[in-house]
Amino acid sequence: MAQEIVVYSGLRCKPCDAVKGFLKENGFSYVEKNVHLDKEARQELYELGFKSIPVTVIGSNRIEGFDREKIAEALSLSALT
């Protein structure tokens, strides 16, 4: 079973758009949590140890920024679980 993918994003954030576009292009659905519009999402992001966006959470993987290779690797690993 595939693990949930969560993207912590914000308004007018090009790297956030790149992460979401990459996931869509590769057929992955995700939950978007906009830290500019949702105080709870912002608190979750801080509790994960991050202060900037985007952050993509795939299973136990937490990926800061738009790192195509790390995201692809985490997606491959999560597909096996």
Backbone as ProteinMPNN parsed JSONL, in Angstrom:
{"seq_chain_A": "MAQEIVVYSGLRCKPCDAVKGFLKENGFSYVEKNVHLDKEARQELYELGFKSIPVTVIGSNRIEGFDREKIAEALSLSALT", "coords_chain_A": {"N_chain_A": [[0.839, -1.188, 0.0], [0.581, 2.19, -0.866], [2.2, 4.978, 0.667], [0.996, 7.907, 2.362], [1.448, 11.092, 0.877], [2.568, 14.211, 1.769], [2.59, 17.625, 1.143], [3.989, 20.451, 2.28], [3.302, 23.704, 1.713], [3.148, 27.018, 0.239], [1.82, 30.303, -0.54], [2.386, 31.715, -3.749], [4.824, 30.358, -4.305], [7.352, 29.216, -6.04], [9.145, 26.921, -5.922], [7.471, 25.224, -4.455], [5.36, 24.861, -6.236], [6.793, 23.493, -8.176], [7.386, 21.051, -6.898], [4.766, 20.021, -6.532], [3.941, 19.875, -9.201], [5.789, 18.005, -10.205], [5.058, 15.709, -8.759], [2.405, 15.359, -9.71], [2.886, 14.986, -12.472], [4.074, 12.515, -12.4], [2.088, 10.872, -11.586], [1.29, 10.749, -8.888], [-0.762, 11.209, -6.083], [-1.375, 13.678, -3.581], [-1.466, 15.309, -0.37], [-1.984, 18.627, 0.18], [-0.694, 21.074, 2.293], [-1.091, 24.219, 3.124], [0.918, 26.507, 4.505], [0.667, 29.208, 4.767], [-1.997, 29.735, 4.863], [-3.073, 28.083, 6.758], [-2.92, 27.701, 10.085], [-2.519, 25.445, 11.697], [-1.191, 23.71, 9.972], [1.172, 25.142, 9.637], [2.191, 24.986, 12.234], [2.577, 22.2, 12.401], [4.624, 21.942, 10.503], [6.713, 23.339, 11.783], [7.004, 21.665, 14.006], [8.03, 19.442, 12.786], [10.538, 20.297, 12.422], [11.222, 22.217, 10.564], [11.446, 25.422, 8.949], [11.065, 26.573, 6.574], [9.623, 26.422, 3.268], [9.251, 24.52, 0.232], [8.274, 21.504, 1.972], [8.34, 18.099, 1.665], [6.703, 15.248, 2.677], [7.103, 11.893, 2.708], [6.152, 8.969, 3.721], [8.517, 8.019, 6.055], [10.339, 9.802, 5.146], [11.57, 13.083, 4.892], [11.69, 15.822, 2.97], [13.336, 18.682, 2.112], [12.768, 21.61, 0.236], [12.82, 21.662, -3.426], [13.875, 18.87, -4.4], [14.47, 16.899, -6.773], [15.707, 14.346, -7.148], [15.819, 13.208, -4.547], [13.097, 13.134, -3.931], [12.137, 11.415, -5.922], [13.53, 9.091, -5.219], [12.457, 8.587, -2.663], [9.807, 8.121, -3.378], [10.059, 5.781, -4.861], [10.953, 4.022, -2.905], [8.758, 4.103, -1.146], [6.824, 2.962, -2.693], [7.402, 0.322, -2.549], [6.637, -0.499, -0.08]], "CA_chain_A": [[0.0, 0.0, 0.0], [1.373, 3.411, -0.961], [2.105, 5.842, 1.835], [0.495, 9.247, 2.096], [2.413, 12.132, 0.547], [2.113, 15.524, 2.228], [3.437, 18.728, 0.691], [3.812, 21.715, 2.993], [3.545, 24.699, 0.686], [2.691, 28.361, 0.542], [1.36, 31.118, -1.653], [3.402, 32.284, -4.645], [6.064, 29.639, -4.011], [7.707, 28.459, -7.245], [9.606, 25.567, -5.598], [6.299, 24.437, -4.039], [4.682, 24.503, -7.475], [7.621, 22.493, -8.851], [7.161, 19.771, -6.211], [3.413, 19.553, -6.845], [3.938, 19.513, -10.611], [6.556, 16.76, -10.35], [4.22, 14.614, -8.25], [1.291, 15.167, -10.645], [3.425, 14.437, -13.72], [4.431, 11.122, -12.185], [0.896, 10.127, -11.212], [1.132, 10.601, -7.441], [-1.649, 12.148, -5.411], [-0.765, 14.193, -2.359], [-2.231, 16.237, 0.454], [-1.277, 19.896, 0.273], [-0.952, 21.846, 3.503], [-0.583, 25.564, 2.874], [1.283, 27.079, 5.8], [0.269, 30.614, 4.814], [-3.441, 29.806, 5.089], [-3.484, 27.117, 7.782], [-2.027, 27.792, 11.243], [-2.188, 24.097, 12.158], [-0.164, 23.198, 9.056], [2.413, 25.853, 9.968], [2.681, 24.395, 13.482], [3.091, 20.868, 12.053], [5.904, 22.137, 9.824], [7.683, 23.677, 12.829], [7.225, 20.47, 14.829], [8.89, 18.554, 11.998], [11.884, 20.866, 12.475], [11.463, 23.054, 9.396], [10.906, 26.78, 8.996], [10.881, 27.043, 5.209], [8.857, 25.543, 2.383], [8.389, 23.384, 0.482], [8.727, 20.278, 2.62], [7.541, 16.965, 1.213], [6.799, 14.114, 3.592], [6.721, 10.636, 2.061], [6.485, 7.97, 4.738], [9.444, 8.569, 7.056], [11.242, 10.734, 4.453], [11.222, 14.495, 4.934], [12.541, 16.411, 1.945], [13.229, 20.135, 2.093], [12.991, 22.195, -1.078], [12.483, 20.811, -4.56], [15.009, 17.99, -4.692], [13.879, 15.89, -7.647], [16.305, 13.029, -6.92], [15.382, 12.692, -3.244], [11.672, 12.837, -4.007], [12.007, 10.207, -6.733], [14.02, 7.968, -4.411], [11.47, 8.312, -1.606], [8.632, 7.541, -4.026], [10.39, 4.403, -5.21], [10.996, 3.253, -1.678], [7.423, 3.982, -0.565], [6.042, 2.075, -3.551], [7.741, -1.051, -2.186], [6.091, -0.813, 1.252]], "C_chain_A": [[0.88, 1.245, 0.0], [1.149, 4.275, 0.273], [1.596, 7.213, 1.418], [1.657, 10.193, 1.815], [1.804, 13.454, 0.988], [3.115, 16.56, 1.743], [3.054, 19.965, 1.493], [4.234, 22.808, 2.028], [3.062, 26.064, 1.151], [2.261, 29.084, -0.715], [2.551, 31.659, -2.445], [4.792, 31.681, -4.394], [6.405, 28.755, -5.217], [8.273, 27.079, -6.936], [8.461, 24.656, -5.148], [5.541, 23.957, -5.276], [5.461, 23.426, -8.224], [7.434, 21.108, -8.224], [5.805, 19.201, -6.607], [3.311, 19.121, -8.31], [4.656, 18.198, -10.865], [5.728, 15.562, -9.894], [3.077, 14.307, -9.215], [1.766, 14.5, -11.932], [3.725, 12.948, -13.601], [3.282, 10.292, -11.612], [0.684, 9.909, -9.725], [0.163, 11.649, -6.915], [-0.991, 12.541, -4.094], [-1.764, 15.071, -1.625], [-1.393, 17.505, 0.554], [-1.687, 20.606, 1.552], [-0.276, 23.201, 3.336], [-0.333, 26.267, 4.199], [0.942, 28.564, 5.903], [-1.208, 30.765, 5.172], [-3.925, 28.974, 6.273], [-2.487, 27.124, 8.945], [-1.614, 26.418, 11.76], [-1.101, 23.48, 11.283], [1.183, 23.845, 9.352], [3.024, 25.271, 11.24], [3.254, 22.997, 13.229], [4.468, 20.976, 11.415], [7.006, 22.449, 10.837], [8.018, 22.465, 13.684], [8.074, 19.426, 14.102], [10.337, 19.065, 11.966], [12.233, 21.758, 11.301], [10.83, 24.42, 9.581], [10.692, 27.342, 7.602], [10.142, 25.99, 4.393], [9.524, 25.519, 1.021], [9.082, 22.301, 1.304], [7.768, 19.185, 2.169], [7.786, 15.809, 2.157], [6.234, 12.895, 2.867], [7.133, 9.524, 3.019], [7.356, 8.612, 5.801], [10.428, 9.558, 6.445], [10.704, 12.148, 4.532], [12.207, 15.22, 4.04], [12.278, 17.904, 1.878], [13.554, 20.649, 0.695], [12.524, 21.269, -2.188], [13.738, 20.048, -4.954], [14.466, 16.787, -5.455], [14.4, 14.488, -7.348], [15.838, 12.42, -5.598], [13.901, 12.321, -3.246], [11.464, 11.543, -4.784], [12.443, 8.972, -5.955], [13.004, 7.589, -3.337], [10.21, 7.688, -2.198], [8.874, 6.097, -4.396], [10.387, 3.517, -3.982], [9.603, 3.06, -1.102], [6.554, 3.058, -1.407], [6.279, 0.601, -3.197], [7.132, -1.454, -0.848], [4.611, -1.041, 1.2]], "O_chain_A": [[1.823, 1.338, 0.785], [0.06, 4.302, 0.846], [1.748, 7.625, 0.267], [2.713, 10.101, 2.44], [0.672, 13.779, 0.631], [4.325, 16.401, 1.905], [1.932, 20.461, 1.394], [5.379, 22.841, 1.576], [2.631, 26.242, 2.291], [2.33, 28.54, -1.817], [3.584, 32.012, -1.877], [5.789, 32.395, -4.287], [5.825, 27.684, -5.395], [7.917, 26.125, -7.628], [8.476, 23.457, -5.426], [5.131, 22.799, -5.355], [4.864, 22.542, -8.839], [7.334, 20.11, -8.938], [5.705, 18.031, -6.977], [2.669, 18.117, -8.62], [4.189, 17.371, -11.648], [5.7, 14.527, -10.56], [2.804, 13.143, -9.51], [1.134, 13.566, -12.427], [3.639, 12.21, -14.582], [3.479, 9.148, -11.202], [-0.025, 8.983, -9.333], [0.256, 12.828, -7.258], [-0.151, 11.812, -3.566], [-2.768, 15.512, -2.186], [-0.233, 17.461, 0.964], [-2.873, 20.725, 1.859], [0.948, 23.313, 3.398], [-1.273, 26.585, 4.928], [0.927, 29.122, 7.0], [-1.622, 31.789, 5.715], [-5.053, 29.142, 6.736], [-1.367, 26.627, 8.822], [-0.483, 26.242, 12.214], [-0.199, 22.809, 11.784], [2.217, 23.177, 9.322], [4.238, 25.083, 11.317], [4.298, 22.647, 13.779], [5.372, 20.205, 11.736], [8.101, 21.891, 10.761], [9.176, 22.257, 14.048], [8.756, 18.622, 14.738], [11.245, 18.352, 11.538], [13.408, 22.032, 11.058], [9.82, 24.568, 10.269], [10.194, 28.458, 7.452], [10.053, 24.825, 4.782], [10.293, 26.424, 0.698], [10.309, 22.201, 1.325], [6.549, 19.324, 2.275], [8.93, 15.431, 2.41], [5.07, 12.863, 2.469], [8.311, 9.18, 3.117], [6.984, 9.63, 6.384], [11.27, 10.102, 7.159], [9.525, 12.389, 4.272], [13.408, 15.237, 4.308], [11.156, 18.343, 1.624], [14.495, 20.182, 0.053], [11.915, 20.229, -1.934], [14.554, 20.527, -5.741], [14.057, 15.789, -4.862], [13.619, 13.538, -7.298], [15.499, 11.238, -5.546], [13.498, 11.327, -2.643], [10.703, 10.674, -4.357], [11.796, 7.927, -6.028], [12.725, 6.408, -3.127], [9.607, 6.812, -1.577], [7.976, 5.267, -4.258], [9.88, 2.396, -4.014], [9.284, 1.975, -0.617], [5.635, 2.433, -0.879], [5.454, -0.258, -3.508], [7.114, -2.639, -0.515], [3.992, -1.315, 2.228]]}, "name": "protein", "num_of_chains": 1, "seq": "MAQEIVVYSGLRCKPCDAVKGFLKENGFSYVEKNVHLDKEARQELYELGFKSIPVTVIGSNRIEGFDREKIAEALSLSALT"}
